[in-house]
Amino acid sequence: MRRAILVFFLLVVSFSTMIHAGDLEKEFTALWKLYVGNLPSIQNDLKLNPDFTKEEQFSILWGIYSQSLSSETKVSLEPFFRYKLLNDERVLSSSLLNCYLSKKLPPELSADILYYIFLDEEVSEKSVIRNLLPFEEKRSNFFEELSNYGEPSEKIKEKFATFVLKKMVEKNILRLGQSQIPLLYTETKRLQPDEFEVFKFRILPDYPIFKAEFNGDDKNIKVISILKDDSGKIKKVGISSLKEQPLLVPTERGTLFLFLYNSEEKESDDLISATFLKEFGSPVSIISSELSFDFIKLTVEEEDGILGYKVEEVTESVEKESSEFVPSQKNGIGDYLFYFDIDIESNFYLKIYTSAGFSYTIPIDKEK
């Protein structure tokens, strides 16, 4: 075996006439150190012909570096390296399609690349990554292993699901017909562990709020909302659960994808039914306001589905200052105090956070 490797290495070097290390090799070795560890000793003498295509260079590098990997690790890791270094999205697209067809997160087939890309794009502390490898040994406990670094595994699993669903929306994997609002009643089956259901709505700016009401309060079911504008860019992402009713999404022109996801290891308790409506009036209205130099007092009438508030001050230079977040007192009329140093001559807005994970603002009338 060692002799075969040496012969291959000599053939590689013999191709090179103008010899130097290119950008691809630097990127490759940096990625290898992060996701595998030590570089193979043979790489110290490796040189690549700059006239080779990136694909040819990659194939040579992968052929030499991957000799020490198990066959399972090779199959798992190569698509991720190709995605990062060659912008090769074939396996990613296949994995996302398997998600859609199976309605499972992660899918049973081609899932590893999703874990790798999640680590690459969502984990800021890169030193954590090496502790999650070799992947074939820790795949089944991925979220528990990652939870050792701060966040609970349930929250990490929720972030992973949101990350994958965003990729599905970005890559136009969800070839769905659009539902029309109002959709007065729809029903799904009981969701199995890690299973999701998806709805798609065309949103127009002729009504301020999209409203969804679900039966039951199954806390195991997460509601993940993704709003995509007409250019294809994701504008807003919200996360909530069925116990936070109703779901309110401030609208702007685009397409809303609404996912119901069972994040637990057991089947959901009930069949899930939902009603989707247009709301033409804001669920929050300001009855009166009182301004002082260090606080603003608002009397607010609100409906269900509101998480809380901030007050934003906008000066003539368009700079923004905001108060601390104040939780909602829930349905009805309530008084809210927002403490911060303000310029009474400024303009003020009430920033409203919905339980669905979105926010919007309404102006505060200083004359009220």
Secondary structure, DSSP 8 states (H G I E B T S, - for coil): -HHHHHHHHHHHHHT-SS-B--HHHHHHHHHHHHHT-S--GGGGG--B-TTS-HHHHHHHHHHHHGGGS-HHHHHHHHHHHHHHHH---HHHHHHHHHHHHHTBSS-SSS-HHHHHHHHHHH-S-THHHHTT-SHHHHGGGHHHHHHTTSS-HHHHHHHHHHHHHHHHHHTT------B-S-EEEEEE----TTBEEEEEEEE-TTSSEEEEEESS--TTEEEEEEEE-TTS-EEEEEEEETTS-SEEEE--SEEEEEEEEE-SSS--SS-EEEEEEEE-S-SEEEEEEEE-SSEEEEEEEE-TTEEEEEEEEE-TT--EEE---EE---SEEEEEEEES---TTSEEEEEEEETTS-EEEEE--TT-
